[in-house]
Amino acid sequence: MEKNTKQLKEHNIILKNREEMSLSGINEVVSFTDTQIILKTVCGGLLIRGNSLNIGLLNTDTGELSITGSVSYMKYNKSKGNGGVFEGIFK
């Protein structure tokens, strides 16, 4: 019997020297510029800000994402619920 991988996803972040980031549990890249990335994760919305941000790898099957650049800020929305990606991010 095949397991539903969407239900089994965990969300992890590894940040090396604020310049290389590996993430898992990513459902969607909502918005992307060289200074800001907005993601939808299995744990809710995630805002990442910095300079020269670049998405190197995005695997939608596994939910893995890699980012390079100078990361200066990360913030989750207030809840993991279905209130939307932007709920609480910019408050």
N, C-alpha and C positions, 0 to 999 in steps of 0.2 A: 504494500500500500504506500502510495506517495504522500509525503508530508507537505503541508502548505508552508513554504519557506517564508512567506510574508509574516506569518504568525510567529515564527521562530527567530526572527531577526533581533539582534541586540544592537544597541547604539554605543559605539566606542569612538574616542578621539585620541589620537597620538599626535602631539605637537613637538617637533624637534627644533630647538633653538629659535622658536617663533618664526621659522622660515619654511618648514616642511610639515604638512598636516596630512594625516591619513584618517579617514572617517569610515565607519560602517553604519548600517541601519538608515541609509539615505533613501527616501522615497521619491524625492523630486528636487531638482534645482529650479527654484521659483524665479530667481533673478540673479544676474551675474554681470558685474563690471570689474574693472581693475582695482576698485577701491571698496567694493561691497559685494558679498554673496549672501543670498537668502535661500535657505534650504528648508525642506519639509522632511523631518526625520521621524522615526518610529516613536520618538519621545516628544514630538511637537516641533514648532518652528525654531530655527536657529539662524541668527544674524552674525555674520563674520565681517569685520572691517579691517582694512589695512591698506598697504600700497603694493602696486605691481602684482596683484593677486591673479593667479592663473590656475585653471582647472587642467590638470595633467591627465587624469584617468577618471572616467565615470563608467561604472558597470551597473546598469539598471537591473540586471538579473540577480546580482549578489548584493546590491545596495552599497557598494564600495565607491569611495571618492577620494582623490588625492588633490591637494592644493599646494601650490608654491607661492612665495611672495612674503612680504613682511606683515605678519598678523599682529594687530594692535588691540583688537577688541572682539569678544564673543559674548553673545547673550541669547538665552532661550526665552521663549514666551513663557508666560506665567503658568500655564497648565498644559498637560499632555492631552487634553480633551479635543473635541472636534470644533473648537471655537474659531478655527481658521489660523492660517500661518501668521498673519499679521497681528493677531490678538495679543496684546501685551508687549510686543517687541519694541515698539517705538514710544512706549509710555515712560 
